[in-house]
Amino acid sequence: QRCEWEGVVYQNVLFLIREKKLILAKYDEDQLWNAISENDTEVNQRVRKQTIKRKKKTEYLEQVRSERSLKKEMKERERRRRREERREKGENSEEESEEESEEESEEESEEE
């Protein structure tokens, strides 16, 4: 277990040296441990911020998806309502069928 712990310490020290946050010659053991714990705190804060950003982004994307599906559903209801009105009036001549197919193709292109 000590070997694992020393490995973790070693990795932290290497990271700090690479980031130029630690110059070994200037540190005694207490300062070394303080530097390592500060680095851990920094990393934890970064991870926490990234997690919060990811969560907000996910919530935003879910909201956008639900709004899109709601708009799509409203368009579909409106389209059905118009069809029903035409059927009730009995005005399904060839002209209106062509208009209806044109409207549907326009709405489909808008959705894409």
N, CA and C of each residue as an Amber inpcrd file, in Angstrom:
protein
   336
   0.8280000  -1.1960000   0.0000000   0.0000000   0.0000000   0.0000000
   0.8760000   1.2650000   0.0000000   1.9610000   1.2130000   0.7080000
   2.8670000   2.3590000   0.7450000   3.4290000   2.6200000  -0.6450000
   3.7040000   1.5360000  -1.3620000   4.2430000   1.6600000  -2.7180000
   3.2600000   2.4340000  -3.5980000   1.9630000   2.0950000  -3.5090000
   0.9380000   2.7930000  -4.2910000   0.9020000   4.2720000  -3.9080000
   0.9340000   4.5590000  -2.6050000   0.8810000   5.9290000  -2.1240000
   2.0830000   6.7150000  -2.6330000   3.2590000   6.1130000  -2.5780000
   4.4600000   6.7770000  -3.0580000   4.3650000   7.0260000  -4.5610000
   3.7400000   6.0970000  -5.2780000   3.5460000   6.2880000  -6.7180000
   2.6860000   7.5020000  -7.0040000   1.6330000   7.6560000  -6.2190000
   0.7380000   8.8030000  -6.3850000   1.4980000  10.0930000  -6.0880000
   2.2690000  10.0860000  -5.0130000   3.0590000  11.2660000  -4.6530000
   4.0340000  11.5810000  -5.7810000   4.6870000  10.5530000  -6.2700000
   5.6640000  10.7330000  -7.3450000   4.9980000  11.3480000  -8.5790000
   3.8220000  10.8390000  -8.9490000   3.1050000  11.3790000 -10.1100000
   2.7410000  12.8510000  -9.8860000   2.3090000  13.1760000  -8.6740000
   1.9820000  14.5740000  -8.3580000   3.2070000  15.4620000  -8.4620000
   4.3330000  14.9850000  -7.9530000   5.5700000  15.7740000  -8.0010000
   5.9840000  15.9940000  -9.4490000   5.9120000  14.9310000 -10.2560000
   6.2740000  15.0770000 -11.6660000   5.3710000  16.0910000 -12.3580000
   4.0640000  16.0180000 -12.0560000   3.1260000  16.9670000 -12.6500000
   3.4920000  18.4010000 -12.2640000   3.7600000  18.5930000 -10.9890000
   4.0820000  19.9430000 -10.5180000   5.3750000  20.4530000 -11.1380000
   6.3420000  19.5800000 -11.3040000   7.6000000  19.9900000 -11.9380000
   7.3380000  20.3880000 -13.3820000   6.5530000  19.5760000 -14.0810000
   6.2390000  19.8820000 -15.4840000   5.5200000  21.2150000 -15.6050000
   4.6300000  21.4760000 -14.6860000   3.8580000  22.7240000 -14.7280000
   4.6630000  23.9050000 -14.1610000   5.8900000  23.6540000 -13.7950000
   6.7940000  24.6840000 -13.2350000   6.2150000  25.3240000 -11.9730000
   5.4580000  24.5130000 -11.2200000   4.9180000  25.0080000  -9.9640000
   5.7710000  24.5310000  -8.7900000   6.7470000  23.6930000  -9.0960000
   7.5350000  23.1180000  -8.0120000   8.9960000  23.0570000  -8.4420000
   9.8320000  23.6310000  -7.6420000  11.2740000  23.5030000  -7.8670000
  11.8000000  22.7660000  -6.6390000  12.1940000  21.5130000  -6.8330000
  12.4960000  20.6330000  -5.7060000  13.5910000  21.1780000  -4.7930000
  14.5610000  21.8490000  -5.3250000  15.6830000  22.3050000  -4.5160000
  15.2420000  23.2850000  -3.4280000  14.1380000  23.9840000  -3.6460000
  13.7140000  25.0230000  -2.7030000  12.7620000  24.5050000  -1.6200000
  12.3090000  23.2400000  -1.7300000  11.2650000  22.7580000  -0.8420000
  11.7950000  21.7760000   0.1830000  11.3140000  21.9230000   1.4030000
  11.5240000  20.8480000   2.3590000  10.3050000  19.9340000   2.3020000
  10.2590000  18.9240000   3.1070000   9.2010000  17.9210000   3.0040000
   7.8090000  18.5120000   3.2490000   7.6720000  19.3720000   4.2350000
   6.3680000  19.9770000   4.5300000   5.8750000  20.8180000   3.3530000
   6.7730000  21.5970000   2.7840000   6.4000000  22.4230000   1.6470000
   6.0110000  21.5590000   0.4560000   6.7040000  20.4390000   0.3040000
   6.3880000  19.5180000  -0.7810000   4.9560000  18.9880000  -0.6310000
   4.6060000  18.5490000   0.5880000   3.2510000  18.0420000   0.8240000
   2.2100000  19.1380000   0.6240000   2.5170000  20.3430000   1.0440000
   1.5860000  21.4580000   0.8440000   1.3620000  21.7180000  -0.6470000
   2.4540000  21.6900000  -1.4020000   2.3340000  21.9250000  -2.8430000
   1.4760000  20.8450000  -3.4920000   1.6700000  19.5940000  -3.0580000
   0.8910000  18.4840000  -3.6160000  -0.5830000  18.6560000  -3.2650000
  -0.8880000  19.0040000  -2.0250000  -2.2990000  19.1480000  -1.6410000
  -2.9390000  20.3280000  -2.3550000  -2.1870000  21.4210000  -2.5680000
  -2.7260000  22.5510000  -3.3320000  -3.0380000  22.1330000  -4.7680000
  -2.1430000  21.3300000  -5.3330000  -2.3680000  20.8530000  -6.6970000
  -3.6250000  19.9930000  -6.7600000  -3.8070000  19.1130000  -5.7730000
  -5.0060000  18.2750000  -5.7410000  -6.2580000  19.1400000  -5.6620000
  -6.2050000  20.1860000  -4.8540000  -7.3470000  21.0910000  -4.7180000
  -7.6400000  21.7690000  -6.0500000  -6.5810000  22.2250000  -6.7280000
  -6.7470000  22.8680000  -8.0330000  -7.4040000  21.9220000  -9.0340000
  -6.8890000  20.6970000  -9.0740000  -7.4260000  19.7050000 -10.0030000
  -8.8850000  19.4300000  -9.6850000  -9.2100000  19.2780000  -8.3990000
 -10.5990000  19.0200000  -8.0050000 -11.5130000  20.1680000  -8.4060000
 -11.0320000  21.4090000  -8.2420000 -11.8380000  22.5670000  -8.6360000
 -12.0760000  22.5740000 -10.1430000 -11.0290000  22.2450000 -10.9060000
 -11.1640000  22.2040000 -12.3610000 -12.1820000  21.1480000 -12.7740000
 -12.0760000  19.9750000 -12.1500000 -13.0040000  18.8890000 -12.4790000
 -14.4260000  19.2890000 -12.1200000 -14.5840000  19.9360000 -10.9670000
 -15.9150000  20.3690000 -10.5370000 -16.5090000  21.3590000 -11.5350000
 -15.6980000  22.3320000 -11.9850000 -16.1750000  23.3190000 -12.9630000
 -16.5700000  22.6480000 -14.2720000 -15.7490000  21.6990000 -14.7330000
 -16.0620000  20.9950000 -15.9740000 -17.3620000  20.2100000 -15.8400000
 -17.5550000  19.5800000 -14.6810000 -18.7770000  18.8160000 -14.4480000
 -19.9920000  19.7300000 -14.4850000 -19.8910000  20.8900000 -13.8590000
 -21.0050000  21.8470000 -13.8470000 -21.3010000  22.3210000 -15.2650000
 -20.2440000  22.6320000 -16.0340000 -20.4410000  23.0670000 -17.4220000
 -21.1460000  21.9910000 -18.2200000 -20.6740000  20.7400000 -18.0730000
 -21.2720000  19.6300000 -18.8090000 -22.7500000  19.4670000 -18.4500000
 -23.0550000  19.5970000 -17.1640000 -24.4360000  19.4520000 -16.7070000
 -25.3290000  20.5450000 -17.3060000 -24.8310000  21.7920000 -17.2910000
 -25.6010000  22.9030000 -17.8580000 -25.8220000  22.7010000 -19.3500000
 -24.7830000  22.2480000 -20.0470000 -24.8920000  22.0230000 -21.4830000
 -25.9220000  20.9350000 -21.7710000 -25.8850000  19.8660000 -20.9940000
 -26.8460000  18.7760000 -21.1690000 -28.2660000  19.2740000 -20.9360000
 -28.4630000  20.0560000 -19.8770000 -29.7950000  20.5940000 -19.5950000
 -30.2720000  21.4870000 -20.7370000 -29.3640000  22.3160000 -21.2600000
 -29.7130000  23.2100000 -22.3620000 -30.1140000  22.4050000 -23.5950000
 -29.3160000  21.3750000 -23.9210000 -29.6270000  20.5590000 -25.0980000
 -30.9650000  19.8410000 -24.9360000 -31.2630000  19.3500000 -23.7350000
 -32.5510000  18.7050000 -23.4940000 -33.6980000  19.6900000 -23.6730000
 -33.4950000  20.9180000 -23.2100000 -34.5210000  21.9550000 -23.3570000
 -34.7640000  22.2570000 -24.8330000 -33.6820000  22.4000000 -25.5950000
 -33.8040000  22.6870000 -27.0280000 -34.5390000  21.5500000 -27.7270000
 -34.1810000  20.3150000 -27.4020000 -34.8510000  19.1560000 -28.0190000
 -36.3410000  19.1570000 -27.7080000 -36.6870000  19.4330000 -26.4500000
 -38.1030000  19.4180000 -26.0830000 -38.8590000  20.5490000 -26.7990000
 -38.2130000  21.7130000 -26.9410000 -38.8570000  22.8150000 -27.6640000
 -39.0720000  22.4530000 -29.1240000 -38.0800000  21.8290000 -29.7310000
 -38.2080000  21.4230000 -31.1350000 -39.3190000  20.4060000 -31.3120000
 -39.3680000  19.4220000 -30.4140000 -40.4050000  18.4040000 -30.5520000
 -41.7900000  19.0180000 -30.3340000 -41.8800000  19.9940000 -29.4330000
 -43.1570000  20.6690000 -29.1960000 -43.5890000  21.4470000 -30.4390000
 -42.6390000  22.1710000 -31.0650000 -42.9570000  22.9100000 -32.2900000
 -43.4050000  21.9570000 -33.3870000 -42.7010000  20.8460000 -33.5060000
 -43.0360000  19.8610000 -34.5280000 -44.4450000  19.3060000 -34.2950000
 -44.7400000  19.0270000 -33.0360000 -46.0610000  18.5160000 -32.6870000
 -47.1460000  19.5470000 -32.9950000 -46.8880000  20.8230000 -32.7110000
 -47.8660000  21.8750000 -32.9920000 -48.1020000  21.9980000 -34.5020000
 -47.0250000  21.9270000 -35.2930000 -47.1760000  21.9880000 -36.7450000
 -48.0120000  20.8190000 -37.2500000 -47.7510000  19.6520000 -36.7140000
 -48.4820000  18.4500000 -37.1230000 -49.9670000  18.5980000 -36.7700000
 -50.2710000  19.1160000 -35.5970000 -51.6710000  19.3420000 -35.2020000
 -52.3560000  20.3240000 -36.1500000 -51.6340000  21.4110000 -36.4700000
 -52.1790000  22.4130000 -37.3840000 -52.4380000  21.7950000 -38.7500000
 -51.5180000  20.9810000 -39.2270000 -51.6600000  20.3180000 -40.5190000
 -52.8860000  19.3900000 -40.5090000 -53.0500000  18.6260000 -39.4410000
 -54.2120000  17.7270000 -39.3180000 -55.5110000  18.5160000 -39.2850000
 -55.4850000  19.6390000 -38.5330000 -56.6860000  20.4670000 -38.4170000
 -57.1060000  20.9870000 -39.7870000 -56.1290000  21.4520000 -40.5820000
 -56.4360000  21.9490000 -41.9280000 -57.0060000  20.8420000 -42.8050000
 -56.4230000  19.6750000 -42.7140000 -56.9270000  18.5380000 -43.5050000
 -58.3700000  18.2090000 -43.1420000 -58.6370000  18.2000000 -41.8320000
 -59.9990000  17.9030000 -41.3800000 -60.9850000  18.9570000 -41.8820000
 -60.5800000  20.2220000 -41.8330000 -61.4610000  21.2870000 -42.3240000
 -61.7740000  21.0950000 -43.8020000 -60.7480000  20.7380000 -44.5710000
 -60.9630000  20.5160000 -46.0130000 -61.9000000  19.3420000 -46.2490000
 -61.7050000  18.2980000 -45.4820000 -62.5620000  17.1030000 -45.6460000
 -64.0100000  17.4330000 -45.3090000 -64.1970000  18.2130000 -44.2390000
 -65.5460000  18.5830000 -43.8330000 -66.2330000  19.4290000 -44.9000000
 -65.4790000  20.3210000 -45.5060000 -66.0450000  21.1830000 -46.5380000
 -66.2380000  20.4390000 -47.8470000 -65.5550000  19.3390000 -47.9940000
 -65.6780000  18.5670000 -49.2290000 -64.9780000  19.2260000 -50.3960000
 -63.9680000  19.9960000 -50.1040000 -63.2670000  20.7210000 -51.1480000
 -61.9340000  20.0600000 -51.4840000 -61.9300000  18.7950000 -51.6460000
 -60.6800000  18.1070000 -51.9670000 -60.5510000  17.9290000 -53.4730000
 -60.5130000  19.0410000 -54.1650000 -60.3200000  18.9800000 -55.6100000
 -58.8390000  18.7670000 -55.8990000 -58.4850000  18.6130000 -57.1610000
 -57.0920000  18.3730000 -57.5300000 -56.2020000  19.5520000 -57.1480000
 -56.7220000  20.7720000 -57.3110000 -55.9370000  21.9640000 -56.9710000
 -55.5240000  21.9470000 -55.5090000 -56.4690000  21.6620000 -54.6460000
 -56.1740000  21.6660000 -53.2200000 -55.2320000  20.5320000 -52.8510000
 -55.3600000  19.4160000 -53.5210000 -54.4380000  18.3080000 -53.2540000
 -53.0160000  18.7140000 -53.6070000 -52.9040000  19.4440000 -54.7360000
 -51.5750000  19.9270000 -55.1170000 -51.0490000  20.9360000 -54.0940000
 -51.9220000  21.8520000 -53.6610000 -51.5190000  22.8420000 -52.6570000
 -51.0950000  22.1500000 -51.3700000 -51.8650000  21.1500000 -50.9800000
 -51.5720000  20.4240000 -49.7510000 -50.2160000  19.7320000 -49.8420000
 -49.9230000  19.1030000 -50.9740000 -48.6320000  18.4290000 -51.1220000
 -47.4890000  19.4410000 -51.1440000 -47.7460000  20.6210000 -51.7340000
 -46.7370000  21.6800000 -51.7240000 -46.4720000  22.1630000 -50.3020000
 -47.5620000  22.3560000 -49.5320000 -47.4150000  22.7930000 -48.1490000
 -46.6310000  21.7700000 -47.3360000 -46.9260000  20.5020000 -47.5240000
 -46.2360000  19.4500000 -46.7880000 -44.7570000  19.4270000 -47.1300000
 -44.4280000  19.5750000 -48.4210000 -43.0190000  19.5540000 -48.8120000
 -42.2800000  20.7720000 -48.2480000 -42.9640000  21.9210000 -48.2000000
 -42.3540000  23.1220000 -47.6090000 -42.1000000  22.9190000 -46.1200000
 -43.0840000  22.3640000 -45.4230000 -42.9470000  22.1460000 -43.9860000
 -41.8480000  21.1290000 -43.6940000 -41.7510000  20.0960000 -44.5240000
 -40.6960000  19.1030000 -44.3230000 -39.3230000  19.7200000 -44.5470000
 -39.2120000  20.5920000 -45.5710000 -37.9150000  21.2370000 -45.8230000
 -37.5590000  22.1900000 -44.6810000 -38.5660000  22.8350000 -44.0700000
 -38.3120000  23.7050000 -42.9270000 -37.7870000  22.9030000 -41.7400000
 -38.3630000  21.7220000 -41.5300000 -37.9530000  20.8850000 -40.4080000
 -36.5050000  20.4520000 -40.5480000 -36.0820000  20.1740000 -41.7830000
 -34.7010000  19.7330000 -41.9980000 -33.7650000  20.8860000 -41.7870000
